[in-house]
Every structure is written in structure tokens, then in C-alpha cells.
């Protein structure tokens, strides 16, 4: 992540967002490291707020994302605090129930609220999230968490445009939700599975992938999903990889399937298939 601090003027932000931030001169932001929570932190700092960035850690969060969030927040003058949480200790999450995201959000934000007090706690929910299937939103409402981006009516497209206009790095950042979303409902993860997923996805990122998920289901081989930015023949396997088929798509193109499959095999996903071209978000909810 870039260490460049915001250089735009507060007037570059939408009036509705500026008005909301003006009511919270000091606030805590639940900073996952994703685009929305980063932009909220960026906007609050730009508006002159004092920001404490609270970042949940645990087996469901890749260590690399924690270190990137730490570097990014501290380079901009926010106070960065890690807040440990083990969602696998929560029965509904350990059982892989369909509302696991609700239980995870409730536990996470209950802990974050206690850490943030007496500061108001905000999260990066945007206006698009209010119309999508987001079980965790119920937990945010129950706990009274503020969502300034959604309250200001800002969509994901708006946020990307505003991030670019106000000098925030990586306005095209792809979503990277928690590792437990890689598992099908009713799967019961152990602590080793998220760690193995994190290590695998980190290696894939190092090869140039950025819009992807490695999905696990109990009745099918692991599936590496590549988003629309990474187009390759559907259902690629080790056989097609051996033929030298390459992936085509937007720049920079990902490496040949063979390289991807070798990484997957090294982490115990040797029977994985590769699918490309479709949306990767919300797969188990479609």
C-alpha cells in the first residue's frame, strides 16, 4: 500500500459526507483494509477528524492484510489498534450456519465497541450493501454502528471515483472478504483451514491475481474462481494446464494455469479446478 498521505482539500468530499464527519471530530473506524473502510478512514482524516483505526485479527483474517492495514493507517497519521477475535469459538460459525456472517459481525463489533468507547464507532458499509444480501448488516443495526458512507448515499462506484479524485491509493482495489466466506455453508472449519487458504491466496496474489477466491465445498473439488478481470477457458484443470493454455484478460494478465495449479497443489489443493469470467462475490448465496 502506498504511504502517501491525503493531499486533497476537504471540499473535494461530498457535502453530505462532510456534514456527517463534522459531527464526529474524533471517531473509531473498523478498518479491515478493504476499499470502503480505507476510504472512510481517508475521508475522515481529510476532513480533519482524529481517527483510531480498529482492526480485527484472528484465524479468519490473513496476516498480510493486517500488516498492510497497519502500514497504511499509521502512514496517514491514524492510531492503529489490533483487536483479537476467534470466530471459530462461536457455535454458529463453527457449524458453518447460513447466518454465520451475522454472528461474526455481532461478535466482532461488540468487541470493537468496547475497544472504541467512548468514541463513536463507524464502519465502511456503502449504499450498495444496503440492497445486497448482507446478513452482517443486522448486527450493525442492532449495535448502533454508524455507516457514514451509506448514510451519505455513496455507492461503490462513487467511492472509487472519490478515492481517485482525492488521491487515495488503489481506488480499483478488489474486495477481499474474510476467509470463512471461502467455505460452503455447513462446512465446519478447523483453525488450519483458514491458515492454509491465506497462505495459498497470498502466493496467488504474488503471481498477479487480485480478483479471485479459492472456494471449498464438501462434495466437490476446490475451485479457484477468477473474476471478470481474469478471463481463461472455463473449467481448466491440470490436464488443460499441461497443454500450455494461458489466461487472457485485462492488464496485467495472470500467469498460465499450470503455475496457478502448482501453487494450489503445494498447499494441498491438488485436485482444484479453475473457473473464470463470472462474479466472485456472494458465490454461496447465489
RODO-2510 file (C-alpha; in nm, 4 decimals, decimal comma):
residues 286
     n   res          X          Y          Z
     1     x     0,0000     0,0000     0,0000
     2     x     0,1166     0,3487    -0,0766
     3     x     0,2356     0,5624     0,2140
     4     x     0,1308     0,8886     0,0539
     5     x    -0,0887     1,0963     0,2861
     6     x    -0,4061     1,2664     0,1561
     7     x    -0,3321     1,5933    -0,0256
     8     x    -0,6793     1,6931    -0,1494
     9     x    -0,8928     1,9583     0,0183
    10     x    -1,1911     1,8580     0,2345
    11     x    -1,4171     2,0353    -0,0178
    12     x    -1,3400     1,7521    -0,2610
    13     x    -1,5637     1,5300    -0,0476
    14     x    -1,9437     1,5257    -0,0922
    15     x    -2,1219     1,7753     0,1376
    16     x    -2,3375     1,5017     0,2902
    17     x    -2,0312     1,3042     0,3976
    18     x    -1,8517     1,6140     0,5235
    19     x    -2,1556     1,7068     0,7329
    20     x    -2,1652     1,3598     0,8910
    21     x    -1,7940     1,3617     0,9674
    22     x    -1,8191     1,7097     1,1184
    23     x    -2,0436     1,5637     1,3892
    24     x    -1,7641     1,3208     1,4862
    25     x    -1,4374     1,5171     1,5227
    26     x    -1,2872     1,2096     1,6885
    27     x    -1,4017     0,8642     1,5868
    28     x    -1,3058     0,4992     1,5584
    29     x    -1,3242     0,3206     1,2243
    30     x    -1,3462    -0,0569     1,1844
    31     x    -1,0615    -0,0856     0,9327
    32     x    -1,0470    -0,4187     0,7540
    33     x    -0,8051    -0,2892     0,4919
    34     x    -1,0634    -0,3099     0,2137
    35     x    -1,1546    -0,0210    -0,0133
    36     x    -1,4596     0,1038     0,1777
    37     x    -1,3086     0,1142     0,5261
    38     x    -0,9890     0,2629     0,3857
    39     x    -1,1839     0,5349     0,2079
    40     x    -1,3819     0,6154     0,5216
    41     x    -1,0564     0,6477     0,7148
    42     x    -0,9044     0,8558     0,4330
    43     x    -1,2099     1,0846     0,4159
    44     x    -1,2229     1,1317     0,7927
    45     x    -0,8573     1,2286     0,8044
    46     x    -0,9070     1,4596     0,5087
    47     x    -1,1955     1,6239     0,6940
    48     x    -0,9693     1,6880     0,9930
    49     x    -1,1019     1,4138     1,2202
    50     x    -0,8841     1,2280     1,4681
    51     x    -0,9137     0,8624     1,3701
    52     x    -0,8486     0,5449     1,5631
    53     x    -0,8392     0,2538     1,3193
    54     x    -0,9518    -0,0711     1,4845
    55     x    -0,8558    -0,3893     1,3013
    56     x    -0,9887    -0,7335     1,3898
    57     x    -0,7325    -1,0145     1,3868
    58     x    -0,7905    -1,3875     1,4084
    59     x    -0,7798    -1,7108     1,2060
    60     x    -1,0271    -1,5656     0,9542
    61     x    -0,8017    -1,2693     0,8650
    62     x    -0,4879    -1,3147     0,6507
    63     x    -0,1779    -1,1868     0,8347
    64     x    -0,0670    -0,9988     0,5235
    65     x    -0,3861    -0,7924     0,5249
    66     x    -0,3253    -0,6995     0,8889
    67     x     0,0269    -0,5770     0,8164
    68     x    -0,0867    -0,3846     0,5093
    69     x    -0,3661    -0,2189     0,7063
    70     x    -0,1206    -0,1271     0,9824
    71     x     0,1283     0,0299     0,7418
    72     x    -0,1421     0,2154     0,5517
    73     x    -0,3176     0,3613     0,8571
    74     x    -0,0076     0,4625     1,0505
    75     x     0,1492     0,6272     0,7436
    76     x    -0,1520     0,8582     0,7344
    77     x    -0,1491     0,9522     1,0992
    78     x    -0,4311     0,7314     1,2254
    79     x    -0,3911     0,5427     1,5507
    80     x    -0,3893     0,1712     1,4656
    81     x    -0,5112    -0,0870     1,7171
    82     x    -0,5491    -0,4613     1,6607
    83     x    -0,8423    -0,6347     1,8270
    84     x    -0,8161    -1,0158     1,8532
    85     x    -1,1206    -1,2326     1,7890
    86     x    -1,1566    -1,6052     1,7274
    87     x    -1,4882    -1,6563     1,5464
    88     x    -1,4336    -2,0334     1,5418
    89     x    -1,5222    -2,0331     1,9119
    90     x    -1,8772    -1,9212     1,8250
    91     x    -2,1010    -2,2282     1,7700
    92     x    -2,2994    -2,0890     1,4744
    93     x    -1,9776    -2,0004     1,2915
    94     x    -1,8004    -2,3246     1,3783
    95     x    -2,1006    -2,5109     1,2352
    96     x    -2,0993    -2,3034     0,9152
    97     x    -2,4597    -2,1910     0,9577
    98     x    -2,6106    -1,9737     0,6865
    99     x    -2,6247    -1,6709     0,9157
   100     x    -2,2613    -1,7120     1,0236
   101     x    -2,1779    -1,3624     0,8968
   102     x    -2,4385    -1,2162     1,1319
   103     x    -2,2865    -1,3941     1,4310
   104     x    -1,9337    -1,2993     1,3249
   105     x    -2,0240    -0,9321     1,2777
   106     x    -2,2112    -0,9242     1,6067
   107     x    -1,9172    -1,0691     1,7979
   108     x    -1,6639    -0,8507     1,6150
   109     x    -1,8487    -0,5231     1,6577
   110     x    -1,9417    -0,5950     2,0186
   111     x    -1,5696    -0,6277     2,0851
   112     x    -1,4870    -0,3232     1,8717
   113     x    -1,7472    -0,1123     2,0528
   114     x    -1,5895    -0,1922     2,3864
   115     x    -1,2456    -0,1040     2,2489
   116     x    -1,3653     0,2171     2,0812
   117     x    -1,5521     0,3595     2,3812
   118     x    -1,6130     0,6447     2,4354
   119     x    -1,5542     0,7227     2,0659
   120     x    -1,8332     0,6615     1,8117
   121     x    -1,7629     0,3502     1,6049
   122     x    -1,8122     0,3623     1,2267
   123     x    -1,7803     0,1031     0,9539
   124     x    -1,7380     0,1159     0,5762
   125     x    -2,0796    -0,0136     0,4682
   126     x    -2,1799     0,1635     0,1448
   127     x    -2,5183     0,2315    -0,0142
   128     x    -2,4926    -0,0713    -0,2463
   129     x    -2,4550    -0,3027     0,0535
   130     x    -2,8000    -0,1997     0,1745
   131     x    -2,9611    -0,3642    -0,1299
   132     x    -2,7487    -0,6827    -0,1300
   133     x    -2,7650    -0,9966     0,0838
   134     x    -2,5546    -0,8896     0,3824
   135     x    -2,6519    -1,0825     0,6994
   136     x    -2,3975    -0,8834     0,8979
   137     x    -2,5932    -0,5603     0,8465
   138     x    -2,8490    -0,6778     1,1005
   139     x    -2,5756    -0,6955     1,3623
   140     x    -2,4597    -0,3429     1,2781
   141     x    -2,8133    -0,2091     1,3172
   142     x    -2,8655    -0,3902     1,6472
   143     x    -2,5430    -0,2492     1,7870
   144     x    -2,5962     0,1048     1,6609
   145     x    -2,2859     0,1180     1,4412
   146     x    -2,2627     0,4275     1,2211
   147     x    -2,2058     0,3785     0,8460
   148     x    -2,1252     0,7283     0,7118
   149     x    -2,0712     0,6155     0,3517
   150     x    -2,4125     0,4505     0,3351
   151     x    -2,5736     0,7390     0,5249
   152     x    -2,4313     0,9792     0,2665
   153     x    -2,5743     0,7646    -0,0145
   154     x    -2,2345     0,6690    -0,1611
   155     x    -2,2225     0,3624    -0,3845
   156     x    -1,9127     0,1552    -0,4599
   157     x    -1,8752     0,3407    -0,7897
   158     x    -1,8948     0,6731    -0,6066
   159     x    -1,6311     0,5608    -0,3585
   160     x    -1,3895     0,4515    -0,6295
   161     x    -1,4310     0,7843    -0,8107
   162     x    -1,3900     0,9872    -0,4909
   163     x    -1,0870     0,7839    -0,3850
   164     x    -0,9174     0,8565    -0,7178
   165     x    -1,0175     1,2251    -0,7111
   166     x    -0,8845     1,2798    -0,3591
   167     x    -0,5553     1,0982    -0,4120
   168     x    -0,6193     0,7751    -0,2237
   169     x    -0,4083     0,4841    -0,3426
   170     x    -0,5599     0,1796    -0,5183
   171     x    -0,9102     0,3112    -0,5923
   172     x    -0,9656    -0,0035    -0,8034
   173     x    -0,8952    -0,2379    -0,5111
   174     x    -1,0911    -0,5625    -0,5344
   175     x    -1,2966    -0,6884    -0,2409
   176     x    -1,1253    -0,9423    -0,0131
   177     x    -1,3807    -1,0622     0,2455
   178     x    -1,2880    -1,2784     0,5407
   179     x    -1,1511    -1,6260     0,4774
   180     x    -1,4565    -1,8041     0,6199
   181     x    -1,6582    -1,6892     0,3156
   182     x    -1,4458    -1,9271     0,1077
   183     x    -1,6187    -2,2233     0,2733
   184     x    -1,9609    -2,3528     0,1764
   185     x    -2,2362    -2,3285     0,4327
   186     x    -2,2500    -2,6249     0,6749
   187     x    -1,8740    -2,6840     0,6465
   188     x    -1,7051    -2,6909     0,9855
   189     x    -1,3642    -2,5235     0,9574
   190     x    -1,0726    -2,6044     1,1821
   191     x    -0,8034    -2,3489     1,2586
   192     x    -0,5694    -2,4971     0,9977
   193     x    -0,8045    -2,4469     0,7021
   194     x    -0,8187    -2,0643     0,7036
   195     x    -0,4412    -2,0540     0,7540
   196     x    -0,3905    -2,2789     0,4521
   197     x    -0,6299    -2,0679     0,2454
   198     x    -0,4468    -1,7492     0,3454
   199     x    -0,1068    -1,8909     0,2523
   200     x    -0,2367    -2,0155    -0,0824
   201     x    -0,4083    -1,6896    -0,1744
   202     x    -0,1011    -1,4874    -0,0768
   203     x     0,1098    -1,6866    -0,3237
   204     x    -0,1548    -1,6415    -0,5927
   205     x    -0,1565    -1,2666    -0,5292
   206     x     0,2212    -1,2613    -0,5650
   207     x     0,1769    -1,4072    -0,9144
   208     x    -0,0556    -1,1243    -1,0179
   209     x    -0,4086    -1,2351    -0,9255
   210     x    -0,6245    -0,9784    -0,7483
   211     x    -0,9921    -1,0538    -0,8256
   212     x    -1,0332    -1,4147    -0,7148
   213     x    -1,1480    -1,6570    -0,4442
   214     x    -1,0451    -2,0116    -0,3557
   215     x    -1,3723    -2,1879    -0,2681
   216     x    -1,4132    -2,5094    -0,0710
   217     x    -1,7222    -2,7305    -0,0734
   218     x    -1,7714    -3,0716     0,0916
   219     x    -1,8910    -3,2529    -0,2217
   220     x    -1,6717    -3,1100    -0,4988
   221     x    -1,3045    -3,0308    -0,5659
   222     x    -1,1706    -2,6925    -0,4540
   223     x    -1,2475    -2,4186    -0,7060
   224     x    -1,0258    -2,1225    -0,7858
   225     x    -1,2612    -1,8531    -0,9133
   226     x    -1,1139    -1,5771    -1,1266
   227     x    -1,3234    -1,2639    -1,1698
   228     x    -1,4018    -1,0850    -1,4968
   229     x    -1,0589    -0,9198    -1,4961
   230     x    -0,9002    -1,2633    -1,5374
   231     x    -1,0509    -1,4497    -1,8329
   232     x    -0,9451    -1,8049    -1,9168
   233     x    -1,1122    -2,1200    -2,0565
   234     x    -1,3861    -2,2463    -1,8282
   235     x    -1,3116    -2,5456    -1,6068
   236     x    -0,9354    -2,5505    -1,6572
   237     x    -0,7670    -2,8416    -1,4791
   238     x    -0,4215    -2,9905    -1,4577
   239     x    -0,4793    -3,1528    -1,7993
   240     x    -0,5542    -2,8226    -1,9708
   241     x    -0,2720    -2,6542    -1,7815
   242     x    -0,0276    -2,9078    -1,9185
   243     x    -0,1275    -2,8091    -2,2705
   244     x     0,0146    -2,4597    -2,2135
   245     x    -0,3177    -2,2739    -2,2182
   246     x    -0,2764    -1,9178    -2,0924
   247     x    -0,5124    -1,6703    -1,9366
   248     x    -0,6084    -1,3596    -2,1278
   249     x    -0,7725    -1,0528    -1,9793
   250     x    -0,7066    -0,7052    -1,8558
   251     x    -0,3532    -0,5960    -1,7744
   252     x    -0,1600    -0,7355    -1,6066
   253     x    -0,2686    -1,0830    -1,7204
   254     x    -0,2372    -1,3639    -1,4652
   255     x     0,0162    -1,6423    -1,5200
   256     x    -0,0578    -1,9675    -1,7052
   257     x    -0,2955    -2,2107    -1,5330
   258     x    -0,0094    -2,4508    -1,4731
   259     x     0,1602    -2,2022    -1,2409
   260     x    -0,1631    -2,1490    -1,0504
   261     x    -0,2309    -2,5184    -1,0141
   262     x     0,1210    -2,5893    -0,8893
   263     x     0,0649    -2,3408    -0,6063
   264     x    -0,2713    -2,4971    -0,5272
   265     x    -0,1171    -2,8445    -0,5180
   266     x     0,1669    -2,7280    -0,2937
   267     x    -0,0911    -2,6286    -0,0304
   268     x    -0,2940    -2,9473    -0,0554
   269     x    -0,5449    -2,8400    -0,3219
   270     x    -0,4070    -3,0597    -0,5997
   271     x    -0,7500    -3,1566    -0,7321
   272     x    -0,8618    -2,7944    -0,7761
   273     x    -1,0336    -2,6624    -1,0868
   274     x    -1,0161    -2,3080    -1,2233
   275     x    -1,3225    -2,1122    -1,3331
   276     x    -1,3075    -1,7632    -1,4778
   277     x    -1,5148    -1,4778    -1,6043
   278     x    -1,8034    -1,4642    -1,3584
   279     x    -1,8501    -1,2575    -1,0435
   280     x    -1,6700    -1,3959    -0,7412
   281     x    -1,8595    -1,2144    -0,4648
   282     x    -2,1517    -1,3818    -0,2889
   283     x    -2,0937    -1,7188    -0,4561
   284     x    -2,2555    -1,9328    -0,1871
   285     x    -2,5564    -1,7002    -0,1695
   286     x    -2,6462    -1,7291    -0,5379
***
